[in-house]
Amino acid sequence: AEYMGGARFTYGCYHYKNSLSCHSLAQWYAGWGKQPKKALAAYKYACEEHNFGPSCLSYGTALLFGDKELPRGMHNLAATKDVTGAYRAFEHGCRKGEDPGRCCMALGEMMVKGYGSHKPRREEGLQLFEDACFKMNFPKACHALGGLYLNSNVKRMEELWHHACMNKEWAACQDLYVLYQRGMD
């Protein structure tokens, strides 16, 4: 059964050119297949050849953190840390990707914080968060963007968290509740 999952995804990815099958193949390699280099290659393929945003996000995240610092819950993909490569993967997923919201948010965060050799470009980064929030209807971006206004514009933060909460981003609802409890509205 383990082998059949990988074979099915491989066939769907390379024969039918199905982006979700490619992404699933990468996940299969990373988990059941225990082949991190093949997983990384499959994410890259799904991102660059099929413009699949979730694969661009996984590929870019692996490059951003490398194989030693991956966030909890991510499989080790044997990636060498490459901040510029991560930037390119997020940018590709944001500009050309199917389901681009997460990639735009990741790219926006890189711009705001100035990761790697990139100087902070706050306004461009904030615009990417705005686009992900409102144009791509990705409420996590609204919530994250609101947090960036914590010390500078509480009214704007409240508006963004309210929008995220109304779009079922429950963490934003919790933060909004705390904001109101503290009388910061």
N, C-alpha and C positions, 0 to 999 in steps of 0.2 A: 504494500500500500504506500509505503514511504517513497519508493522509486516511482510509482505511477503518478504521484502528485507532481514531481519534478518533470517527468516526461510530458504530462498533459500541459503544464505551463510552458514548457519549452516549445512544444508544437503550436500552441496558441500564440505564443510570442513571435516565433520566427516564421511559421507557415502562414498564419492568419494575420500577422502584423497587428495583434491586439495589444494595446498599451496596458490594459489592466492585467492581462496574462503575463506581460513582461515584468510588471511591478510584483505580481504574485510570485513569479519565478525568483526574483531577487529576494523576496521575503522567505521563500522556501529554502534557497541556498543559505541564507543567513541563519535560519532556525534549524529545520529538520536536516537539511543537507550538510550543515556544518562546513560550508565552503565559502569563507568570507570574501576571498578575492573574486570568485565568480559572482557573488552577491553584489559586490561593488560594481563590477563590470555590467551586470544586468540593470542596476539602477541607472548607471551612466547611459546605457543604450536606450532605456525607456525614456529617459529625460531628453537626450539629444536627438534621437531618431523619431520618437513618438510624441515629444512635447508633453509628457505626462507630469504635471505639476507635483503630485505626491512623490514621484521618483526623483525629481529634481531636488525636492526638499530633503529626502533621505540621503541622496548622493552629496549634496552640499553640506549637510550636517556632519556626515562622516568626514568630509575633507576639512571642515572648520575645526573639528575637535581632534581629529587624528584617532589612532586606535587606543590611545591611553586615557583620554578624557571624555569619552562619550557619555551623554546624559543617561541616567538610570532608565532601564527598559529598552535601550537600543542594543542590538547585537554588535559585537566587535566585527568590523568589516575590513580589518587589516589595512586601513587607509593611512597614508602618510599625511600629516597635517599640511594643508595647502589653502591658506586663507584666500588667495587670489582665485583658485579653482572653485572654492565655495561661493565666492562672490559671483563668478560667472554662472555657476549652476543655479543659484537663486535668481539671478537676473534673467536667465533663459526661461526658467519656470514662471517668473512674474510676467515677462513680456510676451512669451509665446505659448505658455503652458495651458493645458486643460486644467481647470480648478486651480487658478493661480494665487488665491488669497494668502495661503501660508507662505509661499515663496516671496511674495511682495512684502509681507510682514517681516520675514527673516532678512531680506535685503534692506528694508527700512531700518531695522535694528542695527545692521552692520554700518549703515551710513550715519545714523545718529551717534553711535558710539565710536565710530572710526576704527573698526577692527583692522588689525594687521598694519600695513603701510598706508592704508587709506586715512586721510585726514577726515575728521568729522564733517559731515555735510547735513547738518540738522534739518534745514528746510526741505531738502530733497527727500530725506528719510521720513519726515513727518508727512509729506505728501503721499509717499507710498503707503503709509499706515492709513491715511484718509481714503485713498483709492481702494485699498483692501477692505476697509470698513464699509464704505458707502457704495462704491461702484461694483464691487465683487461680492457684496453682502456677506462678509466674513466677520462675525461679531467679536471673535477673539482679538482681532486687530483693533476694534473700537475700545475694547477693555484695556489692551496694552497701551494704546495711544493715550487713553485717559490717564493712565499711570505716569506717563511722561510729563503730564501737566501738574503733578502732585504739589510741587513747591512753587509753581508760577501762576496757575490759572485754575482755581478750584471750580469756578463756574463751568468752564469748558470741560474739565474732568468729569463733573457731574453729568453734563449733557451726553458725553460719550459713553459713560457707564450706563446711563439710563437707556440709551439707544441699544447698547449691547444686551442689557437685561431684557428689554422688550423683544429682542431677537434670540432669546433663550440661552444666553451666555450666563450661566448661573453664578459663576465666580464674580461677575460684574454686579449681579444682584446682591451678593453678600457684601461686596465692598461698598456698594451704594447704601446698604443698611447701616454699616459701620459709620459711614460718612454722616448719615442723618442722625444716628445715635449720638455722635459727638457734636452735633449742632453745627456742622461745617457747610450747610447748604446755603 
